[in-house]
Amino acid sequence: MRALVYLGPGSAELQDRPAAQLVHDDDVVVEIVGTGVCGTDRKILLGRFPARPGVVLGHESVGVVRETGPQVRSVGVGDRVVVNPTLYCGWCVPCRRGATNFCRHKPGTEVGVDRDGTYAETVTLPERFVERVPAGLPFRSAVLIEPLACVLSNVNAASVTFDDTVVVLGAGPIGMLTALVAARRARRVTVVEPDGYRLEQAREQFAHVVDVAGTDPAEAVLKASGGERPSVVFDTAGTGLDAALRLIDDGGRVVVMGFDDTYSVPLRPLQLTNRGIQLIGAGDYRADVFPVAVDLAAELGGPQRPGGGAEPLLNRLVTHEFPLERYAEAFTALGGLTPGDRNDRGDGTEGPPRYDALKVVIRSHSGPVGADGWPVDA
């Protein structure tokens, strides 16, 4: 099978790998239809998030079951499924108390990081890490289930309630999903973004959007809100903690979501204790969050009510699809992977990336598809 293999920072290539096959009695072989490009994938290739050289990248995927082991009961051949890439052992101390996101046996189990992932034609996973996709859910909505699980975990960690005012730093796919989920609970949600393309996309979905290109994000948001500080700030880019701490109200919560191993910020503990600020890192989602994400995707991505628009809400977030062999174009649409791809200021320094897409999907399946985006035989 074809698979996109990570070679090291800035380098990946398509290789021929053995097709996935059953190893254990509870295994499921999934033919991958498509995989969403996660910001983590891009950070891996930029050298900003660690991964094992030689691993097949990709983890936000949906597909069709092609083979099952003799003990498998929850899915069958031909079922449309979504992959839960956050594996856990189930028997260590954190797992037994329900904190499967902090399983002590993570090494070698992170799909697309140190265990072969889904930028490939097939993948093998234990039965408990594949779930049926709700009937009628279009492909583009289904491929957002895993990111939705990440967002639900972080919004839950912030304990957002109806009297909260929320600011989301970043209008990428995770930022947009965070705003969508938070808006179901909060009094008001403001989305903050410097990139012109993403600003345009955000303004189609949200009433409160702030352009921070060339400005200090904290100052721009405060100006737009008349000086009112938010009670919750989500940093979905992983590089906005400094701005979040300067923006948050006394007694507020700052949730750090994005991954960037190269980013750091000075922090004075007194800044938190004197102002009662909670700094929150939720980590991966727990196992019980994933089925909730499946149900929420069915609500946000299913057929709209009469008069509610022709295209499901989640579908609109997926703006581009590329076949597996055009993976380089997919990453270029999300800011690129080399200095030549990114925003060169002309003075030897690099500006923020320029985006030509919101959510990008890399398709492993190359056959004919139906109106819902799924293979015609699925």
C-alpha positions as CSV (number, residue, x, y, z in Angstrom):
1,M,0.0,0.0,0.0
2,R,1.0,3.7,-0.3
3,A,1.8,5.5,2.9
4,L,3.2,8.9,3.8
5,V,6.3,8.3,5.9
6,Y,8.0,10.9,8.2
7,L,11.7,11.0,7.6
8,G,12.7,13.8,9.9
9,P,12.0,17.6,10.3
10,G,10.9,19.0,6.9
11,S,11.0,15.7,5.2
12,A,8.3,13.0,4.3
13,E,7.8,10.8,1.3
14,L,5.3,8.3,-0.1
15,Q,6.6,4.8,0.3
16,D,5.3,1.3,-0.5
17,R,4.5,-0.4,2.8
18,P,2.9,-3.8,3.5
19,A,-0.9,-3.6,3.6
20,A,-2.5,-3.7,7.0
21,Q,-3.5,-7.2,8.2
22,L,-5.1,-8.8,11.3
23,V,-2.7,-9.7,14.0
24,H,-4.9,-10.2,17.1
25,D,-8.4,-11.7,17.4
26,D,-9.9,-8.3,18.3
27,D,-8.2,-6.4,15.4
28,V,-10.0,-4.5,12.7
29,V,-8.5,-3.6,9.3
30,V,-9.9,-0.3,8.1
31,E,-9.6,0.9,4.5
32,I,-8.8,4.6,5.0
33,V,-11.1,7.0,3.0
34,G,-9.5,10.2,4.1
35,T,-7.5,11.9,6.9
36,G,-7.7,15.5,8.1
37,V,-4.4,17.4,8.2
38,C,-3.9,18.3,11.9
39,G,-1.8,21.1,13.1
40,T,0.2,18.5,14.9
41,D,1.1,16.9,11.6
42,R,2.5,20.2,10.4
43,K,4.3,20.8,13.7
44,I,6.0,17.4,13.4
45,L,7.2,18.2,9.9
46,L,8.4,21.6,11.0
47,G,10.4,20.0,13.9
48,R,8.2,21.6,16.5
49,F,6.6,18.4,17.9
50,P,8.5,15.1,18.4
51,A,7.7,12.0,16.3
52,R,9.5,8.8,15.4
53,P,11.3,8.9,12.0
54,G,10.0,6.2,9.8
55,V,6.4,6.4,11.2
56,V,3.4,6.7,8.9
57,L,1.8,10.1,9.7
58,G,-1.9,11.0,10.1
59,H,-4.6,10.3,12.7
60,E,-7.8,12.3,12.0
61,S,-9.3,9.6,9.8
62,V,-12.4,7.8,8.7
63,G,-12.8,4.7,6.6
64,V,-14.6,1.5,5.9
65,V,-14.1,-1.8,7.7
66,R,-12.6,-4.4,5.3
67,E,-11.7,-7.3,7.7
68,T,-12.3,-8.2,11.4
69,G,-10.9,-10.6,13.8
70,P,-13.0,-13.5,15.2
71,Q,-13.7,-11.6,18.6
72,V,-14.9,-8.4,17.0
73,R,-18.6,-7.7,17.7
74,S,-19.2,-3.9,17.5
75,V,-18.4,-3.4,13.8
76,G,-18.6,-5.5,10.7
77,V,-17.2,-5.5,7.2
78,G,-18.6,-2.6,5.2
79,D,-19.3,-0.4,8.2
80,R,-18.2,3.3,7.9
81,V,-16.0,4.0,10.9
82,V,-14.0,6.8,12.6
83,V,-10.6,6.0,14.1
84,N,-10.0,7.0,17.8
85,P,-6.2,7.4,17.6
86,T,-5.7,8.0,21.4
87,L,-4.8,4.5,22.4
88,Y,-4.7,3.3,26.0
89,C,-3.9,0.1,27.9
90,G,-7.0,0.0,30.2
91,W,-5.2,-1.5,33.2
92,C,-2.7,1.0,34.5
93,V,-3.6,3.2,37.5
94,P,-4.7,6.3,35.4
95,C,-6.8,4.1,33.0
96,R,-8.5,2.3,35.9
97,R,-9.6,5.6,37.4
98,G,-10.9,6.7,34.0
99,A,-8.0,9.0,33.0
100,T,-7.2,7.0,29.8
101,N,-5.7,10.2,28.3
102,F,-2.9,9.8,30.8
103,C,-2.2,6.1,30.2
104,R,1.2,5.2,31.5
105,H,1.9,3.0,28.5
106,K,1.7,5.6,25.8
107,P,5.1,5.0,24.1
108,G,4.6,3.2,20.8
109,T,0.8,3.8,20.8
110,E,0.4,7.4,19.5
111,V,-1.2,6.9,16.1
112,G,0.7,9.0,13.5
113,V,3.4,9.9,16.0
114,D,5.2,6.8,17.1
115,R,2.7,4.2,15.8
116,D,1.9,4.0,12.1
117,G,-0.9,6.3,11.2
118,T,-3.5,6.9,8.5
119,Y,-2.0,8.8,5.7
120,A,-2.1,5.4,4.1
121,E,-4.5,3.1,2.3
122,T,-5.2,0.8,5.3
123,V,-4.6,0.6,9.0
124,T,-5.0,-2.1,11.7
125,L,-6.4,-1.1,15.1
126,P,-8.0,-2.9,18.1
127,E,-11.8,-3.0,17.9
128,R,-12.3,-0.5,20.8
129,F,-10.5,2.2,18.8
130,V,-12.9,2.3,15.9
131,E,-16.5,3.6,16.1
132,R,-19.3,3.5,13.7
133,V,-20.1,6.7,11.9
134,P,-23.7,7.8,12.4
135,A,-26.0,7.0,9.4
136,G,-26.3,9.8,6.9
137,L,-23.2,11.7,8.2
138,P,-21.3,13.1,5.2
139,F,-17.6,12.2,4.8
140,R,-16.5,15.8,5.4
141,S,-18.3,16.0,8.7
142,A,-17.2,12.6,9.8
143,V,-13.5,13.4,9.4
144,L,-14.0,16.2,12.0
145,I,-15.0,13.8,14.8
146,E,-11.5,13.4,16.2
147,P,-10.8,17.2,16.3
148,L,-14.3,17.6,18.0
149,A,-13.2,15.2,20.7
150,C,-10.1,17.3,21.3
151,V,-12.2,20.4,21.5
152,L,-14.8,18.9,23.8
153,S,-12.1,17.8,26.2
154,N,-10.7,21.4,26.5
155,V,-14.1,23.1,26.7
156,N,-15.1,20.7,29.5
157,A,-11.8,21.4,31.3
158,A,-12.6,25.1,31.2
159,S,-16.1,24.5,32.8
160,V,-17.7,27.0,30.4
161,T,-21.1,28.2,31.6
162,F,-23.9,30.5,30.3
163,D,-22.4,33.6,32.1
164,D,-18.9,33.3,30.6
165,T,-17.5,35.5,27.9
166,V,-15.0,33.5,25.8
167,V,-12.2,34.5,23.5
168,V,-10.7,32.0,21.1
169,L,-7.2,32.8,19.9
170,G,-6.9,31.4,16.4
171,A,-9.5,30.7,13.7
172,G,-8.0,27.5,12.3
173,P,-10.1,24.3,12.3
174,I,-9.5,23.8,16.0
175,G,-10.3,27.4,16.8
176,M,-13.5,27.3,14.8
177,L,-14.6,24.1,16.4
178,T,-13.8,25.5,19.8
179,A,-15.8,28.6,19.2
180,L,-18.7,26.4,17.9
181,V,-18.8,24.2,21.0
182,A,-18.2,27.1,23.5
183,A,-21.0,29.1,21.9
184,R,-23.4,26.3,22.9
185,R,-22.7,27.2,26.5
186,A,-21.3,30.7,26.8
187,R,-22.9,34.1,26.8
188,R,-20.6,35.4,24.1
189,V,-17.7,34.0,22.0
190,T,-15.1,36.2,20.2
191,V,-12.8,34.7,17.6
192,V,-9.3,36.3,17.2
193,E,-7.2,35.8,14.1
194,P,-4.5,37.6,12.0
195,D,-4.8,35.7,8.7
196,G,-7.1,37.3,6.1
197,Y,-8.4,34.0,4.7
198,R,-9.2,32.6,8.1
199,L,-10.8,35.9,9.2
200,E,-13.2,35.7,6.2
201,Q,-14.1,32.1,7.1
202,A,-14.7,33.0,10.8
203,R,-16.9,36.0,9.9
204,E,-19.2,33.7,8.0
205,Q,-19.9,31.7,11.2
206,F,-19.5,34.1,14.1
207,A,-20.8,37.6,15.0
208,H,-17.8,38.6,17.1
209,V,-14.5,38.4,15.1
210,V,-11.4,40.5,15.8
211,D,-8.6,41.1,13.2
212,V,-5.3,41.2,15.0
213,A,-2.9,41.4,12.0
214,G,0.0,43.6,12.8
215,T,-1.3,44.5,16.3
216,D,-1.0,43.2,19.8
217,P,-3.8,40.6,20.2
218,A,-4.6,41.5,23.8
219,E,-4.8,45.2,23.1
220,A,-6.9,44.7,19.9
221,V,-9.5,42.5,21.7
222,L,-9.8,44.8,24.7
223,K,-10.4,47.7,22.3
224,A,-13.0,45.8,20.4
225,S,-14.8,44.8,23.6
226,G,-14.8,48.3,25.1
227,G,-12.3,47.2,27.7
228,E,-14.3,44.2,29.0
229,R,-12.0,41.3,29.7
230,P,-13.1,37.7,29.0
231,S,-13.6,35.1,31.7
232,V,-12.2,32.3,29.5
233,V,-9.4,32.4,26.8
234,F,-8.6,29.4,24.6
235,D,-5.1,29.5,23.0
236,T,-5.7,27.1,20.1
237,A,-2.4,27.9,18.3
238,G,-0.1,27.0,21.2
239,T,1.8,30.3,20.9
240,G,-0.7,32.7,22.5
241,L,-0.2,32.2,26.2
242,D,1.5,35.6,26.7
243,A,-1.5,37.4,25.1
244,A,-4.0,35.3,26.9
245,L,-2.5,36.1,30.3
246,R,-2.6,39.8,29.5
247,L,-6.1,39.6,28.3
248,I,-7.9,37.4,30.9
249,D,-10.1,38.8,33.6
250,D,-9.3,38.4,37.3
251,G,-10.6,34.9,38.4
252,G,-10.6,33.7,34.7
253,R,-9.4,30.5,33.1
254,V,-6.8,30.2,30.3
255,V,-6.8,27.0,28.4
256,V,-3.6,26.1,26.4
257,M,-4.6,23.8,23.5
258,G,-2.1,24.1,20.6
259,F,1.1,22.2,20.4
260,D,4.4,23.9,19.7
261,D,7.5,22.6,21.5
262,T,9.5,25.6,20.4
263,Y,7.3,28.2,22.2
264,S,8.0,29.4,25.7
265,V,6.9,32.4,27.8
266,P,8.1,33.9,31.1
267,L,5.6,33.2,33.8
268,R,5.5,34.8,37.3
269,P,3.5,32.6,39.7
270,L,2.3,35.8,41.5
271,Q,0.5,36.8,38.3
272,L,-1.7,33.8,38.8
273,T,-2.1,33.8,42.5
274,N,-2.8,37.5,43.0
275,R,-5.4,37.5,40.2
276,G,-6.9,34.1,40.8
277,I,-6.2,33.0,37.3
278,Q,-6.4,29.3,36.4
279,L,-4.0,28.0,33.8
280,I,-5.4,24.8,32.3
281,G,-3.9,22.1,30.2
282,A,-6.4,19.3,29.4
283,G,-4.1,16.9,27.6
284,D,-5.6,14.3,25.3
285,Y,-9.3,13.4,25.5
286,R,-10.5,10.5,27.7
287,A,-12.1,7.5,26.1
288,D,-15.6,8.5,27.2
289,V,-15.4,11.8,25.3
290,F,-15.0,10.2,21.9
291,P,-18.6,8.8,21.7
292,V,-19.9,12.2,22.7
293,A,-17.9,13.7,19.8
294,V,-19.5,11.2,17.4
295,D,-23.0,12.3,18.6
296,L,-22.2,16.0,18.4
297,A,-20.8,15.5,14.8
298,A,-24.1,13.9,13.9
299,E,-26.0,17.0,15.2
300,L,-23.6,19.6,13.6
301,G,-22.9,17.7,10.5
302,G,-26.2,16.0,9.7
303,P,-28.9,17.4,7.4
304,Q,-30.0,20.9,8.2
305,R,-33.5,21.8,9.3
306,P,-35.8,23.4,6.7
307,G,-34.5,26.9,6.0
308,G,-31.3,26.3,7.8
309,G,-29.0,26.2,4.7
310,A,-28.2,23.5,2.2
311,E,-24.8,22.4,3.6
312,P,-24.2,21.0,7.0
313,L,-22.2,23.2,9.4
314,L,-19.3,20.9,9.8
315,N,-19.1,20.3,6.1
316,R,-18.3,24.0,5.5
317,L,-15.2,23.8,7.6
318,V,-13.5,21.3,5.2
319,T,-12.5,23.6,2.3
320,H,-10.0,21.5,0.4
321,E,-9.3,17.8,-0.4
322,F,-6.1,16.4,-2.0
323,P,-5.3,12.8,-3.1
324,L,-2.5,11.1,-1.1
325,E,0.1,11.6,-3.8
326,R,-0.5,15.4,-3.7
327,Y,0.3,15.6,0.1
328,A,2.8,18.4,-0.5
329,E,0.1,20.7,-1.9
330,A,-2.1,19.9,1.1
331,F,0.6,21.2,3.5
332,T,1.4,24.2,1.3
333,A,-2.2,25.3,1.5
334,L,-1.8,25.3,5.3
335,G,1.3,27.6,5.3
336,G,3.9,25.3,3.9
337,L,6.8,23.3,5.4
338,T,9.9,25.2,4.2
339,P,10.9,28.9,4.4
340,G,10.2,29.2,0.7
341,D,6.6,28.1,1.3
342,R,6.0,30.4,4.3
343,N,5.6,34.1,4.7
344,D,9.1,35.6,4.0
345,R,9.1,39.3,5.1
346,G,12.0,40.0,2.7
347,D,14.4,40.9,5.5
348,G,15.6,37.5,6.3
349,T,12.9,36.9,8.9
350,E,9.7,34.8,8.7
351,G,6.3,36.3,9.2
352,P,3.2,34.3,10.2
353,P,2.1,31.7,7.8
354,R,-0.4,32.5,5.0
355,Y,-3.3,30.2,4.6
356,D,-5.2,29.2,1.5
357,A,-7.5,26.7,3.2
358,L,-9.3,26.0,6.5
359,K,-9.6,22.3,7.0
360,V,-7.7,20.2,4.5
361,V,-8.3,16.5,4.0
362,I,-5.9,14.0,2.3
363,R,-7.8,11.2,0.6
364,S,-6.3,7.7,0.6
365,H,-9.2,6.3,-1.4
366,S,-9.0,7.1,-5.1
367,G,-12.1,5.4,-6.4
368,P,-15.5,7.0,-7.2
369,V,-17.5,8.6,-4.4
370,G,-21.1,9.5,-3.9
371,A,-22.7,12.9,-3.2
372,D,-21.9,12.4,0.5
373,G,-18.2,12.0,-0.2
374,W,-18.0,8.3,0.8
375,P,-17.0,5.6,-1.6
376,V,-19.9,4.4,-3.7
377,D,-19.6,0.8,-2.3
378,A,-19.6,2.0,1.4
